[in-house]
Amino acid sequence: KGGSEVAAGLWRSCSAPEYDPRSEAAQITAPTLVLWGAKDVVLPLKAGVATHSALPNSEFVSFDTGHVPFSSDPDAVLATLLPLLRAHA
């Protein structure tokens, strides 16, 4: 109960200028792995590429999935994440 209201509020906040993180993305210097579904109809692949481009120390990996690669192809996502996690543990 109330979940749809919360989800709608979260989506609305994404378009609010005060919550737009793009101007601060260049300040993120930690190694960042951007994982994206190549078939994402919610946020298309070009949004993932733009996210990667905005983060100075990022790596970009796309999967042959939709919006949620971690649940659509968990084995591939885990295989991609583990080396990064091990390298920075």
N, C-alpha and C positions, 0 to 999 in steps of 0.2 A: 504494500500500500504506500502510495506516495512516490514510488520509484520513478514513474514516468515524469512527474513534476521535477524531480531532482535531475533526471537526465536532460529534460528540456532546458532547465536552467543552466546546466553545464554547457550545452551546445550554444545557447544564447551568449554566454560569457565569452566564448571563443571569438566572437566578432566585435566585442567591445574594445575600443582603442586602449583603454587602460590595462587590459590583460593581454595585449599583443607583445609577445616576447621577442619578436624579430629584431628590434633595435638593440637588444642586449645579447643576442646570440654570439656575437663576435668576442664577447668577454669570457665565454666558456672555453677554457683551455684544457680541461680534462679530456683524455681520450674518450671519444664518443662513437658508438656504433649505431648507425641509423639503419633500422630494418624496415623494409617496406614491401607490401604486397603489390606486385606488378599489375594485378587485375582489380585493384582497389577502386571501387566506384564512389566511395565516400570522399577520399582524398587521393586523387590520381597520382600516378608515378612522378609527374613533373613536380608535384608538391614535395615528394620525398627527395628528389634531386635538389630542389631549392633549399630544403632543410639542411641537407648535407653541405651545400655550397655556403650556407650561412655560418656553419660551425667550423672554425679553423683547424681543429685537430680531430676530424671525423673520418670514418670509413663508412661507405654506403654499400649495402647488400640488399638486393631485391629477391623476392621469392615468387614462385609461380602460384600465388594465392590472391585472395581478396584482402579485405580490410584487417583481418586478424591473423597474420602469419603464424604467431605462436600457438594458436589452436588449430589452424588448418594444416600446418606442417611442423609439428613440434620437434621432430627429429632433426630436420634441417636447421631450424632456429637454434636448437641446443648445440648442434655441431658448429654453428657459427659463433655462438656466445662463449662457449667453453674456453677457446684459446685466449680470448680477450680477458676473461675473468681470471684465468690461470696466470696470464702475463702481468696482471695488476693486483694479484692477491697479496 
